[in-house]
Amino acid sequence: MYVKCEHCKHQENADWLDRVPTHEKFFYQCSNGCPPSKTGFEIRMRSTLEVKIPYELPRVTSMRAIALAYKIYERANAKSFSWIELSKRTTKALEKDSGSAKIIQEYPVFGRSWRGLTDSSLVAMVVVFENPGQLPPYSIYVVFRGSVGGKNEGGAGWLSSAQKVNVDWRANFDNVQEEADYGGAGFLIHGGYKSSLGSYRDRVMSAIAKAERAFPGSNIVITGHSQGAGHAALFTHWFSYQVPHLVPNMFCIPFSPPRVGDYRFASDFNHRIVARQLILPFDGVPSLGAMFVVKGHDPVSFDMEQAYAWKGTNDGHEISMRKYADSGLVKGGLAAKRKEKKYGGGGLQTYFHPSCLKILPGAKIAKGIAQVLNHKPNWIRDQIRKEFKKTT
C-alpha cells in the first residue's frame, strides 16, 4: 500500500502501517518533513517493530509502558511517596484489551547523582502486572523517570523542581561522549547519562532480581519517556551484559528517546535486544541534535556532530537539519543552538531556539498520552494543529 502526502505529493510504501495494532497507532510524518497537519495521513504510527519478537507479549505491552512512563512523573512530584495507581480511564482501556489492569507488586528506586550532585527523588520503579489467561502469567516493567524541573534557558520537564541545582538537566546537557564501562568494545555513550544512570543502575538491577525471584519466567519490559527513555536504552544494554540468560525475555520501549550511543553501541544494541521506539507527536527531545535524537530506524545512535538535528527517513537515509538551525521550526523537528558553558563536570549547554518553546507544551503532551490510552487520537491531532498555527 502506498500513501500520498497531500502537501508535497510524495508517495511512499506504508504496508507496515496496516499491521500496527489500533491502540498503538501514533502520528506518522511524511519523509520529506511536511507538517503533520498537512499530510492527510497524520494519524499514522511513526515507528515500527525493528526486530522479530522471539516470544509472545501481551497485547497491551505498549499501553502499559506508556501509562507507567507518564505516571512516574506524578509519583515523583507527590509530597510523599505512594504506589502507582492507574486512572479509571487507563484501567478501563487496559481491561478492554487484556481483561486486567492489575498491578501485583511494585519496587521503587530513589536517588541518583550526576558528577557529585545528588537528587533523592523517585527515579525508577519496577512494576509487576498480571497477564490473565496468557503466558507468561506475569510481566515485569522497569520504568525510568524523565527530567523534571525548569531551571534552564529552554524550559524543562513537565513538573516543577525544588532542587537548588537540577541534576536532571545538568545531566541532559552534559553531552560529552565517554567510553562505556562495560562490554569491552569501546562503545561511546552520553557522558551525563553515564554518570547519572551509573549512580543507581545496580539498585534497579537488584529490584528486578527481587521481582524475577518472586515471578520467575516473566517478560522484562524496560521503558521511560525523554531522559527516562535514554536511561532505559542504556540500562537495557548494560543489563543484557550483566544477566545474558535473561536477554530472551527483555524488551525495550523508549518513548521519545534522545540519542545515547555511537554507531558501535547502536549496532550492538540492535543485535542483542528487541526494541520498539515510539515518538510522541511534536515531542521536542527526539529532534534536538545535542540530545542525540533517534536516527531513522536505529533507536539509540548519535552522530559525532552534536550541534544539529537530523531527520531519519523510512528508507534509512538522513536529512541534515543544519541549514534550518536558525529557523526554530524545521523539517522533521526542532533545531537547537549550542554554546559552551562551564558548570561542575564541564560539557556543553544547549539552548532551545525561542521559536521551539512555542511547540513544547508539556502539559498537553501529558494529556495527549492519556487520550491515546483512551483511544481518542483526534484530540491530539487537533492540539497539534492549533500549536502549529501559533508558530507559523
Secondary structure, DSSP 8 states (H G I E B T S, - for coil): -EEE-TTT--EEE-GGGGGS-GGG------TT---HHHHS-TTS-S----S--SS---TTHHHHHHHHHHHHHHHHHSSS-------HHHHHHHHHHHS---EEEEEEEEEEEETTEEEEEEEEEEEEEE-TTSSSSEEEEEEE-------STT---SS----SS-HHHHHHHB--EEE-SSSSS--EEEHHHHHHHHTTHHHHHHHHHHHHHHSTT-EEEEEEETHHHHHHHHHHHHHHHH-GGGGGGEEEEEES-B--B-HHHHHHHHHH--B--B--TT-SGGG-GGG-B-BTTBSSB--S--SS-EEE-TTS-EEE-GGGTTSSEETTEE-EEEEE---TT--EEEEE-HHHHTT--HHHHHHHHHHHHTT-HHHHHHHHHHHHHHT-
